[in-house]
């Protein structure tokens, strides 16, 4: 099975952007397959768990923002590297991994998030 990596990368970005900016139900409807396996321990399993988490995030933090730095695809996986800015000028770097089914729909998610420190022992950016 050959995956359309360009389309999967675009869909991962639009899925994340749509949910993050306040419409997780639409994100699930357009981009998620028949199941949604969640590996983030702060988010309940399944589609509704995802929707509930992002609905609460949109309500609690309406002024957050996200920049998609890069998307990398291989096989049935897409990785997104993002820069998130939250109220209070908090900055985070995130790595999200999505697995796609044979229909090009997202069916599984893993992520990692790290606060961007104000000081670094090197001059290399996290992006």
N, C-alpha and C positions, 0 to 999 in steps of 0.2 A: 504494500500500500504506500503510495507516494503522497505526502502531505504538501499542500500549497503553503510554503513557508511565508511568502509575502503576505498572503491573505490572513494566515494565522497571526502573524505579527500585528497587522493592522487591526484585526478583531480583538486581540488581547489588549491593545492600547485603548480602543473604543469602549470595550467592556469595562476596563478599569476607570477610564475617564468618566463614563456615564454613571457608574456606581459612586465613585468618589465625590463627584460634584452634585450628587443628590437624587439620582433616579435609579436605585438598585433594582427595582422591579423591572424596569425597561431593559436594563443591562442583562438580567437573567433571561427575560423573554427573548431577546435578540441573539444572545451569544452563548447560552449554556445549553448543554445536551440534556439527555434524559436523567442523568444523575449529576451530582456535584459533590465530590469528595473534598473535604476541608481538612488541612493539616495545621492551620493556625489554631492554637489552643484557646484563643480568646473569642473564636467564632464558632457557633454551633454548626453541627453537620448539616449538609443539604442546602437546597436553594433558599428555603425560608430562613434558615439560620443566617445566611449571607445577607439577605434582604433586611432582616431585623437589625443586624450589626451596622450596616451602612445607613439605614434610616436613622438610627440613634446617633451615629457619627455626624450626619448632615444636620440634625437638630441641635446637637451639642456644640458643634464646631462649624458653623456656616461659612466662616471666612478663611477656611483652609485652602491651599492651592497645591497643585502638582505640576511638575515638569517631567516629561518623559525624556530621559537622557539617551537611552539606547534600548533597542530590542534585538534579541539574538534568538534565532530559531534553529533547531536541529531535530529531525525526525518528527515526532508528535509533540515536542516541547517548545515553548517560547519562554524566554526570560526577559523581564523588564527591569531596567535600572532606573530608578526615579529619584527626584529631589522633591521632598514635601516641605512646605512651609505652613506652620500652624500658628494660631493666635498666640501672641506673646513673643513673636519672632523666633519660635522654636523651629529648628531645621533638622530634617532626618534624611538619611539615605536608605532606600529600600531596594530589595531584590525580591521580585515575585516570579514564581515559576508556574506555568499553566500547561496542563496536558490536554491535548485536543483529541476528539474521537475521529473516526473515519469520515464524518460528515462536516468536519471543520468546526465543531462546537466544543466549548470548554467543559471538561468533566472532572478536573482535579486541580488543586491549588496548594502551593507551599509558599512561604514568605519568610523574610528576615528583615528586621528594621534596626537601625542604629542611629542614635543621636549624633549630630555632627558637633564635635567638640569646638570650643572657642579657640583652643590652642592645639598645635600639633608639633610633634618632634621632628617633622619633615615639612618640606614645602610642596608636597604633592596634594592636589585636590582629591576629593573623594569621588569626583565625576570625571 
